[in-house]
């Protein structure tokens, strides 16, 4: 190896680092659990921890072990050169060979600039091909003679063709993204970001950073990523494992509230009412309506003695618990203890000396249990919602002053269900049941929750998510312009209020790194018609010829031809169409002998074409997109604004090129190309 060859030296360091990582993994694999554990429980726990550690130390052949280098001018650290990578790697002596990107010493790699070098003399970026180090690029941040330029390697990494699930962006995090990623665990952050601004990746990397900085705390309290659908979760599921994080759970909102089997659907008007925040008060009233005031005194018999608690004293206990407004189940558990305490006071006044065991025994006395059952009967959440949706009088009683008569009529089932199991529950009904469950018994809270595509949630869904992080924090990700549900969020302040995090910091990402400038500028023509006042994304990527709008007289044939043209390029291809057009397009692709995937199925080098209903396109991205009949995408929604938002989503899924094929006129809001 030539000493004067920098690339050869860097390749040698990569080889040595891989060897060191392999040695670290072998050390963990060599651990003998029997030598360090005293019982089978500890053995089981430690065994699982060792398995996770071995997985975290995996060396992925096609994933760069390090992607950058920092040379500091002055530092108190041992040495002045640090290689920045996805995880920490040390040699046999414990000296670092690669520094985790989340470590404080790595932060200047993302934040340092000519204006603020942060003691960095040199920032080096590495280029890789199939896992092999093939290039490097230097920035001398403290050299005033060197002009600040856009990194070619950074640009190439952003534009690198994508096949398979979503990749991490750890090598390309921008300063404004890094500030959000490293924000403190104690605060909730809401990120408004247009297409291609990297908000999803920022949210996932924030989880990885928080697990690094607060691992013990979050190991106890848990973390959760919530996405809009299973296809989306499948798309992002490899990002955190690639960063060495294996313990983060993923779910949809429907998964969180899956207390009953969802077999029914609601029309839009009904779903809007069921998702309205006013329903929380309707449910609270309905739950509390089960409480009644005692009218008879209580007589507790113990041995030869009788202890009497008058009705007015029992009533006072019930009223005090109602006034405290604690959860229904907690109050129901507290009432027998309060009654027992009143009996113990009488015992003490009579000269006895009862202890806690006596109080617990009195609380379990049949007479006490009978009073509690009469005054504070148990409530089954699903049964309560079943009654609310099937009993017009019961609904009217608790919706008075909250819902109009017309809104109440929308809620009522045409034919009341006979039982919880036979009811055709909708997704919105499941959220109502979840709210009721929380009124009865507190929902378990996690340490941190990431909520992606948040703009599509109803107020009641926000409440369901908020219950999962009442004692923790959240990262809320979304784009108001991409709200495509009838109840879509109008403002983040409203959404965060429903979430229970009104104090959250709202950050806006406006620099686009994914969608080419020509494409995002075309899609942004829709913003004044669907989200007035929202800032358009400013793409940093020039890609001339990335947008093609092609009229046709033979729609299916020309769409198939456009897919063939796109597949001639490297990378993934998405054919996006209105949901009603998916079946005929599937037939056309099959007739042409073209295999295709469905959203959620992983693209490979052999299968790169995915047929995507417009309703599932949100959050996904493809190197090349063919968009079928934009007018049909708009017409497929219940109103024009929602249709334009759905079209905006479809227009902004492409990383390298977008081809629009249309037989009907292009929606007038887009204008001429």
C-alpha atoms as one frame of an Amber mdcrd trajectory, in Angstrom:
protein
   0.000   0.000   0.000   1.365   3.402  -0.956   1.690   5.750   2.030   0.834
   8.615  -0.277  -2.402   6.986  -1.482  -5.224   8.336   0.750  -7.854   6.033
  -0.760  -5.710   2.967  -0.049  -5.212   4.101   3.561  -8.961   4.575   4.026
  -9.663   1.155   2.545  -7.149  -0.327   4.963  -8.912   1.359   7.871 -12.212
  -0.058   6.639 -10.729  -3.552   6.515  -9.276  -3.180  10.014 -12.567  -1.805
  11.323 -14.511  -4.734   9.886 -12.061  -7.110  11.561 -12.491  -5.282  14.862
 -16.287  -5.468  14.564 -16.035  -9.182  13.833 -13.881  -9.609  16.953 -16.433
  -7.703  19.034 -19.154 -10.005  17.767 -17.075 -13.116  18.462 -16.421 -11.930
  22.025 -20.173 -11.703  22.633 -20.818 -15.073  20.972 -18.189 -16.640  23.247
 -19.955 -15.590  26.457 -21.037 -18.535  28.594 -24.316 -17.683  30.300 -23.816
 -20.410  32.903 -20.758 -18.619  34.270 -22.580 -15.365  35.022 -26.147 -16.335
  35.973 -27.525 -17.899  39.117 -30.952 -19.023  37.930 -32.920 -19.804  34.792
 -34.780 -16.461  34.795 -31.559 -14.462  34.683 -30.224 -16.898  32.117 -33.224
 -16.347  29.874 -33.004 -12.545  30.123 -29.258 -12.462  29.564 -29.558 -14.895
  26.685 -32.010 -12.623  24.938 -29.781  -9.593  25.554 -26.804 -11.451  24.079
 -28.830 -12.434  21.007 -29.831  -8.791  20.486 -26.236  -7.662  20.941 -25.022
 -10.175  18.352 -27.648  -8.922  15.882 -26.674  -5.302  16.565 -23.039  -6.116
  15.803 -23.835  -7.626  12.414 -21.619  -6.369   9.603 -23.860  -5.807   6.590
 -21.732  -6.323   3.502 -23.533  -3.746   1.358 -23.825  -1.137   4.145 -20.846
   1.192   4.767 -19.369   0.690   8.246 -18.353   4.349   8.257 -19.311   7.128
   5.882 -17.330  10.117   7.087 -14.275  11.392   8.914 -13.642  14.417  11.092
 -10.174  15.884  11.642 -10.261  18.321  14.537  -7.839  21.217  14.872  -7.805
  21.175  18.674  -9.518  18.645  20.900  -9.395  17.223  24.399 -10.326  13.819
  22.972  -7.661  11.156  22.513  -6.432  11.883  19.026  -7.816  14.309  16.507
  -9.309  12.042  13.853 -12.664  10.313  14.115 -14.399   8.027  11.645 -18.172
   8.468  11.781 -20.416   5.439  11.228 -23.623   3.675  12.119 -22.285   2.109
  15.324 -19.280   2.217  17.614 -16.359  -0.076  16.809 -13.236  -0.447  18.964
 -10.020  -2.410  18.650  -8.588  -5.010  21.029  -7.250  -2.262  23.310 -10.638
  -0.522  23.490  -9.563   2.409  21.304 -12.316   3.648  18.957 -11.986   2.863
  15.272 -15.480   4.061  14.327 -17.558   6.531  16.352 -21.333   6.164  16.543
 -23.014   8.950  14.566 -25.089   9.775  17.661 -22.096  10.524  19.912 -21.493
  14.208  20.768 -18.110  14.165  19.028 -19.908  13.222  15.782 -22.343  16.136
  15.782 -20.048  18.556  13.921 -20.082  16.128  10.988 -23.675  17.296  10.419
 -23.572  20.804  11.864 -20.155  22.280  11.039 -19.915  24.778   8.177 -17.602
  27.429   6.772 -19.333  30.006   8.943 -19.146  27.779  12.023 -16.330  25.205
  11.645 -16.734  23.953  15.242 -12.975  23.250  15.453 -13.157  20.947  12.422
 -10.235  21.298  10.050 -11.335  18.632   7.599 -14.605  16.839   6.905 -14.212
  13.858   4.615 -17.136  12.033   2.979 -16.763   8.551   1.552 -18.392   7.076
  -1.517 -19.232   3.385  -1.715 -20.222   0.956  -4.438 -21.774  -2.327  -3.254
 -20.138  -1.904   0.132 -16.673  -1.159  -1.272 -15.048   2.203  -0.546 -14.489
   3.786  -3.960 -14.159   7.543  -3.450 -13.723  10.348  -0.956 -14.354  14.068
  -0.904 -12.824  16.664   1.417 -14.017  19.961   2.857 -11.455  22.141   4.623
 -13.867  24.027   6.825 -11.230  26.253   8.423  -9.634  27.250   5.109 -11.091
  30.643   4.067  -9.683  30.228   0.567 -11.794  27.127  -0.158 -15.273  27.914
  -1.465 -18.316  26.195   0.035 -19.799  23.814  -2.540 -22.482  21.151  -2.708
 -21.051  17.713  -2.001 -21.094  15.475  -5.074 -20.961  12.343  -2.928 -23.788
  13.620  -0.752 -25.859  14.302  -3.846 -25.032  10.890  -5.278 -26.043   9.154
  -2.029 -29.401  10.972  -2.005 -30.019  10.043  -5.648 -28.738   6.452  -5.372
 -31.355   4.092  -6.870 -33.468   2.391  -4.231 -34.596  -1.211  -4.354 -36.085
  -2.842  -1.273 -37.280  -1.126   1.915 -36.539   2.428   2.970 -32.877   3.180
   3.704 -31.488   5.148   6.593 -30.220   8.661   5.826 -27.524   8.664   8.482
 -24.871   9.638   5.912 -26.925  12.519   4.482 -28.594  14.157   7.502 -28.723
  17.913   6.994 -28.129  20.520   9.741 -31.820  21.425  10.141 -32.688  17.711
  10.300 -29.918  17.009  12.798 -31.250  19.661  15.167 -34.583  17.832  15.301
 -32.980  14.388  15.585 -30.947  15.448  18.650 -33.668  17.414  20.438 -34.196
  16.422  24.063 -36.314  13.453  25.119 -38.383  15.535  27.529 -39.978  17.631
  24.792 -42.488  16.738  22.094 -41.557  17.853  18.576 -43.931  18.280  15.642
 -42.320  18.271  12.196 -44.226  19.824   9.295 -42.495  18.726   6.128 -43.507
  18.617   2.498 -42.689  15.712   0.154 -39.028  14.774   0.046 -37.956  16.795
   3.090 -37.040  13.623   4.973 -39.490  13.952   7.862 -40.062  10.192   8.192
 -36.342   9.493   8.223 -35.836  12.301  10.740 -38.415  10.722  13.031 -36.798
   7.285  12.829 -33.310   8.659  13.384 -34.629  10.629  16.355 -35.749   7.335
  17.908 -32.292   5.873  17.278 -30.649   8.929  18.845 -32.914   8.897  21.907
 -32.225   5.184  22.448 -28.513   5.990  22.370 -28.739   8.972  24.733 -31.392
   7.551  27.112 -31.093   3.794  26.651 -31.791   2.676  30.221 -34.801   4.921
  30.631 -36.381   3.955  27.311 -35.575   0.287  27.907 -37.902   0.538  30.927
 -40.620   2.689  29.376 -40.589   1.547  25.739 -40.731   3.196  22.318 -43.271
   2.903  19.529 -43.453   3.984  15.880 -46.988   4.490  14.553 -47.561   4.509
  10.794 -50.659   4.906   8.587 -50.849   1.326   7.310 -49.045  -2.008   7.168
 -47.497  -1.293   3.750 -45.851   1.817   5.145 -44.553   0.015   8.245 -43.091
  -2.746   6.086 -41.377  -0.101   3.974 -39.637   1.555   6.960 -39.047  -1.507
   9.150 -35.367  -1.998   8.241 -34.206   1.543   9.044 -33.764   1.095  12.798
 -32.188  -2.391  12.633 -29.653  -0.981  10.148 -28.712   1.489  12.902 -28.409
  -1.288  15.468 -31.769  -0.664  17.177 -33.934  -3.761  17.470 -36.367  -3.079
  20.316 -38.669  -0.468  18.779 -42.238  -1.623  18.264 -44.238  -0.618  15.173
 -48.011  -0.380  14.852 -50.885   1.406  13.147 -53.527   3.306  15.106 -55.931
   0.475  14.299 -53.498  -1.942  15.961 -53.460   0.168  19.134 -57.243   0.092
  19.527 -57.878  -3.480  18.369 -60.181  -4.391  21.259 -62.901  -5.741  18.949
 -62.964  -7.258  15.491 -63.488  -4.540  12.878 -65.858  -5.839  10.200 -67.871
  -2.756   9.296 -67.313   0.634   7.703 -68.741   4.121   8.172 -69.659   6.651
   5.542 -67.567   9.813   5.669 -70.160  11.923   7.510 -70.587   9.315  10.262
 -66.839   8.777  10.624 -66.315  12.526  11.023 -68.775  12.664  13.940 -67.343
   9.544  15.581 -63.851  11.031  15.283 -64.876  14.423  16.716 -63.356  15.373
  20.077 -66.836  16.018  21.457 -67.338  12.264  21.562 -64.902  12.105  24.480
 -67.326  14.055  26.660 -70.296  12.018  25.428 -68.487   8.868  26.527 -67.417
  10.379  29.840 -71.028  11.270  30.640 -72.198   7.796  29.623 -69.636   6.103
  31.869 -70.399   8.280  34.887 -74.142   7.747  34.399 -73.716   4.280  35.872
 -72.978   5.771  39.292 -75.950   6.124  41.627 -76.189   7.579  45.137 -76.926
   5.161  48.005 -80.325   5.542  49.627 -80.053   2.958  52.421 -77.600   2.704
  55.335 -74.996  -0.049  55.406 -74.810  -2.672  58.150 -71.563  -4.617  58.506
 -71.623  -7.680  60.742 -68.333  -8.898  62.291 -68.627 -11.589  64.881 -71.161
 -10.478  67.444 -70.861  -6.801  66.586 -72.741  -4.732  64.005 -71.382  -1.551
  62.514 -73.700   0.923  60.837 -72.719   3.498  58.206 -75.619   5.889  57.465
 -76.760   6.601  53.895 -75.729  10.272  54.013 -72.124   9.264  54.820 -72.062
   6.736  51.982 -73.461   9.396  49.654 -70.712  11.790  50.709 -68.054   9.190
  49.815 -69.577   8.628  46.375 -69.854  12.375  45.695 -66.233  12.966  46.747
 -65.025  10.301  44.332 -67.151  11.799  41.536 -65.782  15.272  42.283 -62.203
  14.005  42.079 -62.981  12.834  38.520 -60.544   9.928  38.733 -60.927   6.955
  36.435 -64.091   4.969  36.894 -62.301   1.728  37.761 -59.918   3.383  40.223
 -62.836   5.045  42.009 -64.668   1.735  42.119 -61.649   0.149  43.800 -61.323
   3.048  46.249 -64.957   3.040  47.408 -64.886  -0.232  49.444 -61.702   0.928
  51.172 -63.343   4.219  52.113 -66.364   2.411  53.471 -64.093   0.038  55.401
 -62.180   2.994  56.834 -65.445   4.472  58.121 -66.212   1.148  59.836 -62.724
   1.031  61.380 -63.215   4.519  62.824 -66.305   3.222  64.605 -64.358   0.191
  65.848 -61.630   2.403  67.274 -64.209   4.635  68.919 -65.613   1.471  70.571
 -62.194   0.648  72.004 -60.975  -1.887  69.446 -57.574  -1.716  67.742 -58.086
  -2.904  64.138 -55.173  -3.009  61.682 -54.882  -2.959  57.898 -55.813  -6.610
  57.658 -59.123  -5.858  59.350 -59.773  -2.954  56.946 -59.145  -5.210  53.928
 -61.433  -7.854  55.386 -64.222  -5.281  55.901 -63.717  -4.043  52.307 -64.378
  -7.613  51.137 -67.458  -7.990  53.356 -70.505  -9.114  51.300 -72.575  -6.163
  52.511 -69.881  -3.690  51.446 -69.468  -5.412  48.082 -73.217  -5.242  47.544
 -73.274  -1.477  48.178 -70.359  -0.940  45.779 -72.024  -3.040  43.085 -75.239
  -1.064  43.482 -73.655   2.410  43.571 -70.650   1.882  41.313 -71.314  -1.117
  39.054 -68.636  -2.423  36.673 -68.621  -0.971  33.149 -67.572  -2.953  30.089
 -66.340  -0.451  27.466 -67.509  -2.322  24.369 -70.966  -2.904  25.855 -71.282
   0.780  26.717 -70.395   1.876  23.157 -72.750  -0.805  21.818 -75.593   0.721
  23.836 -74.649   4.266  22.874 -74.797   3.456  19.142 -77.948   1.373  19.418
 -80.118   3.184  21.975 -81.395   6.558  20.745 -82.603   7.656  24.191 -79.322
   6.724  25.901 -77.350   8.611  23.230 -79.624  11.657  23.401 -79.281  11.828
  27.181 -75.489  11.994  27.078 -75.059  13.943  23.830 -77.391  16.762  24.882
 -75.788  20.118  24.207 -72.852  18.446  22.464 -74.205  16.827  19.295 -77.083
  18.002  17.138 -80.025  15.720  16.418 -78.736  15.169  12.896 -75.308  14.184
  14.236 -76.924  11.771  16.678 -78.873  10.174  13.848 -75.608   9.627  11.965
 -74.200   7.752  14.956 -77.123   5.388  15.475 -77.007   2.003  13.806 -80.019
   1.322  11.534 -80.433  -1.984  13.344 -78.966  -2.295  16.859 -76.550  -5.199
  17.308 -77.516  -7.931  19.744 -74.057  -8.378  21.254 -70.480  -7.156  21.184
 -69.410 -10.165  19.109 -72.181  -9.870  16.529 -71.748  -6.098  16.032 -70.133
  -4.943  12.790 -67.703  -2.547  14.428 -65.964   0.092  12.326 -62.443   1.422
  12.827 -63.916   4.600  14.352 -65.990   2.485  16.779 -62.814   0.771  17.982
 -61.358   4.187  18.843 -64.497   5.000  20.873 -64.083   1.746  22.783 -60.436
   2.595  23.437 -61.471   5.996  24.821 -64.007   4.292  27.085 -61.423   1.788
  28.301 -59.212   4.677  29.332 -62.093   6.273  31.226 -62.383   3.030  33.174
 -58.707   2.099  33.492 -55.547   4.051  32.698 -53.817   3.197  29.412 -50.160
   2.180  29.690 -47.853   5.057  28.739 -44.588   4.678  26.822 -41.400   6.691
  27.011 -41.524   7.932  23.425 -43.905   7.606  20.495 -43.271   8.551  16.864
 -46.460   9.321  14.943 -46.014   9.505  11.177 -48.494  10.809   8.573 -50.236
  12.445  11.504 -52.246  14.875   9.379 -54.759  12.122   8.567 -55.800  11.373
  12.141 -59.130  12.365  13.665 -59.218  14.166  17.034 -60.287  10.934  18.733
 -57.392   9.071  17.096 -54.993  11.742  18.361 -56.388  11.150  21.840 -55.790
   7.403  21.442 -52.142   8.036  20.537 -51.752  10.662  23.265 -52.853   8.130
  25.870 -49.828   6.034  24.931 -47.379   8.832  25.846 -49.024  10.754  28.704
 -45.881  10.363  30.820 -43.503  10.384  27.852 -42.872  12.476  24.767 -43.693
  12.241  21.082 -42.350  13.060  17.651 -45.229  14.035  15.365 -44.542  13.952
  11.622 -46.795  15.105   8.833 -47.701  17.459   6.029 -50.967  19.382   6.206
 -51.042  19.492   2.404 -51.190  15.680   2.274 -54.240  15.299   4.503 -56.582
  13.008   2.552 -59.232  12.002   5.088 -62.521  13.881   5.596 -61.348  14.668
   9.139 -57.798  15.685   8.123 -55.976  18.057  10.473 -56.462  21.763   9.776
 -53.638  22.998  12.017 -50.908  21.493  14.147 -51.977  23.501  17.186 -55.357
  21.748  17.110 -53.776  18.348  16.567 -51.273  18.773  19.388 -54.052  19.888
  21.718 -55.969  16.672  21.019 -52.750  14.707  21.492 -52.358  16.238  24.949
 -49.093  17.975  23.985 -50.127  21.623  23.362 -46.676  22.845  24.391 -44.905
  20.893  21.623 -42.345  22.658  19.460 -43.379  22.860  15.783 -40.509  22.670
  13.286 -40.879  23.092   9.515 -38.684  21.383   6.934 -38.844  23.183   3.593
 -35.686  21.944   1.838 -36.474  18.990  -0.415 -33.833  16.324  -0.945 -35.829
  13.565  -2.639 -38.182  15.003  -5.266 -36.544  16.724  -8.269 -37.113  20.482
  -8.524 -39.107  20.224 -11.749 -41.499  17.674 -10.250 -42.081  19.381  -6.893
 -42.616  22.742  -8.575 -45.316  21.188 -10.780 -47.041  19.493  -7.835 -46.859
  22.686  -5.760 -49.222  24.394  -8.206 -51.969  22.562  -6.286 -51.113  24.120
  -2.910 -53.116  27.377  -3.285 -56.213  25.319  -4.132 -55.990  22.826  -1.261
 -53.737  24.264   1.483 -53.549  28.057   1.093 -50.700  29.655   2.987 -48.581
  26.509   3.254 -44.997  27.022   2.072 -43.927  25.101  -1.013 -40.951  22.754
  -0.788 -37.759  24.136  -2.329 -35.926  21.204  -3.880 -32.137  21.259  -3.794
 -31.964  18.765  -6.672 -31.770  19.686 -10.318 -32.747  16.856 -12.664 -33.627
  18.195 -16.126 -36.171  16.077 -17.985 -37.472  14.490 -14.795 -41.098  15.380
 -15.631 -42.985  14.052 -18.656 -46.699  14.701 -19.266 -48.006  12.564 -22.113
 -51.592  12.608 -23.490 -52.893   9.398 -25.030 -55.807   7.821 -26.817 -54.981
   4.314 -25.538 -54.489   4.749 -21.795 -53.727   1.173 -20.707 -51.298   0.497
 -23.546 -49.372   3.725 -23.064 -49.198   3.256 -19.291 -47.653  -0.180 -19.823
 -45.226   1.337 -22.344 -44.251   4.036 -19.844 -43.535   1.339 -17.247 -41.278
  -0.451 -19.730 -39.412   2.833 -20.377 -38.986   3.465 -16.645 -37.725  -0.078
 -16.014 -34.949   0.600 -18.514 -33.456   2.810 -15.796 -31.824   1.511 -12.640
 -33.937   1.431  -9.490 -37.543   0.932  -8.415 -40.652   1.878 -10.411 -44.066
   2.688  -8.983 -47.207   2.704 -11.122 -49.681   4.849  -9.174 -53.350   5.039
 -10.126 -56.770   5.798  -8.719 -58.021   2.814  -6.730 -60.736   2.124  -9.313
 -58.078   1.841 -12.043 -55.958  -0.796 -10.276 -57.882  -3.831 -11.575 -57.777
  -2.882 -15.295 -54.114  -1.898 -15.016 -53.323  -5.212 -13.348 -54.939  -6.990
 -16.292 -53.001  -4.857 -18.779 -49.669  -5.587 -17.045 -50.424  -9.313 -16.892
 -51.420  -9.370 -20.566 -48.120  -7.696 -21.408 -46.221 -10.332 -19.429 -45.030
  -7.830 -16.826 -44.768  -9.043 -13.236 -45.622  -6.515 -10.535 -45.676  -6.233
  -6.746 -48.264  -4.827  -4.355 -47.426  -2.095  -1.802 -45.678  -3.663   1.157
 -43.981  -6.352  -0.929 -40.254  -5.753  -1.034 -38.742  -4.773  -4.360 -35.707
  -6.727  -5.514 -33.283  -6.497  -8.410 -35.546  -8.931 -10.296 -38.935  -7.398
  -9.309 -38.796  -3.628  -9.451 -42.329  -2.632 -10.516 -45.014  -1.978  -7.886
 -48.677  -1.302  -8.698 -49.841   1.250  -6.119 -53.415   2.387  -5.381 -53.375
   6.152  -4.818 -54.894   5.584  -1.365 -51.755   3.688  -0.274 -49.085   5.845
  -1.934 -48.502   8.172   1.007 -45.057   7.822   2.558 -43.728   5.536  -0.188
 -41.105   6.504  -2.746 -39.772   5.087  -5.995 -36.924   6.057  -8.288 -39.363
   6.398 -11.187 -43.127   6.859 -11.037 -45.702   6.410 -13.754 -48.914   8.224
 -12.795 -52.068   6.996 -14.505 -54.896   9.459 -15.234 -54.576  12.307 -12.679
 -58.224  13.314 -13.151 -59.322   9.851 -11.971 -57.255  10.261  -8.800 -59.082
  13.515  -8.013 -62.499  12.122  -8.955 -61.971   9.086  -6.737 -62.314  11.169
  -3.567 -65.540  12.479  -1.973 -64.635  16.158  -2.486 -62.320  18.203  -4.682
 -59.946  19.351  -1.925 -59.312  15.790  -0.777 -58.921  14.714  -4.397 -56.319
  17.405  -5.072 -54.436  16.400  -1.934 -54.461  12.767  -3.042 -53.093  13.870
  -6.417 -50.406  15.960  -4.684 -49.275  12.834  -2.838 -49.168  10.784  -6.039
 -47.209  13.466  -7.895 -44.481  13.595  -5.253 -43.413   9.944  -4.886 -40.635
  10.060  -7.521 -36.933  10.401  -6.719 -35.583  10.586 -10.272 -38.421  10.853
 -12.779 -42.205  11.177 -13.131 -44.193  10.262 -16.229 -47.866  11.259 -16.311
 -50.118   9.454 -18.787 -53.609  10.893 -19.299 -56.565  10.559 -21.654 -58.861
  12.926 -19.743 -57.850  16.586 -19.353 -55.264  17.301 -16.673 -56.930  18.986
 -13.621 -57.050  22.704 -14.342 -55.343  23.553 -11.038 -52.090  22.125 -12.454
 -52.252  24.346 -15.534 -50.132  23.806 -18.620 -46.681  22.285 -18.395
